[in-house]
Amino acid sequence: MPIIVNLDVMLARRKMTLSALAETVNITLANLSILKSGKAKAVRFSTLAAICQALECQPGDLLEHRPDPRDLRSADE
């Protein structure tokens, strides 16, 4: 998937556990784990905002776009 979730990186930088973040943001540990693993299909802006507030970061610190080279089409085609 071309969207990479860097939640584990931000948690390490803030020295916060996933459990502590789940409690602070008021989201289940299971749902936060799905997001952290990159298996989430969507994330609500309100959830993203709460995570950013708790971790004192920006959405771009958590989410990264890495296009799959196989998906890029040549301009020559």
N, C-alpha and C positions, 0 to 999 in steps of 0.2 A: 504494500500500500504506500502511496507516495506521501501520506501525512505521517510524520513521526512524532510521537508524544514523548517529550523529555521530562516527564514528571519525576522520574527517579533521580535525574540530575539535579533538579531544583530542590527536591527533598534532601538530598545529600548536602547541597550548598547551604541550606537553612538548618541542617542538623535536626530534621524533623522526621518522625516516623509516619508511615502511611496511616497507622491507627490514630495518631494524634491529629493528622490532617482531616481524617474522616470525622472525628469528633468535632473539630473546629468548624468544618464546613457543613456539618449535619447531613452527611451522605453516608450510605452504607459502605462498609469496608469492601464488600463484594463489588459494588459498582465502581468504586475508586480503583480497585485492582484491575477491573476490565479496562478502564481508561488508561491506567498505567501500562498495561501490557500491549496497548495499541489495538485491542480487539473491539473497542467501542465503535459503533456505527455512527453515533452522533453525540454531541454534548450541548446541553442548554447553555445559552449565554449567561444565565443567572448562576449556574454551577461554575462555569469558567471564571466569572467575575469573583465569586466567593473564593475559589482556589487562588486566584491572583492576589486577592486581598490578604489571605492567610499567609501566602508565601512571599508577599511584597515583591511581586514581579509583574511582567506584562504578558499578555497572551502569546506573543512571539517568543517568549522565553520557554514556553511549554510546548508549543506546536511549531513544527518545521515542515516545509514542503520539499520533498526530494523526488523529482519526477523520475519515473522508471524510463531508462533510455530506450527500452523496447516500445514505449508508448509514444515517443517523439517521432514524428514523421518528418522525413527529409523534405525540404522545400522543392527538391527536384521531382518528387513523385507527382 
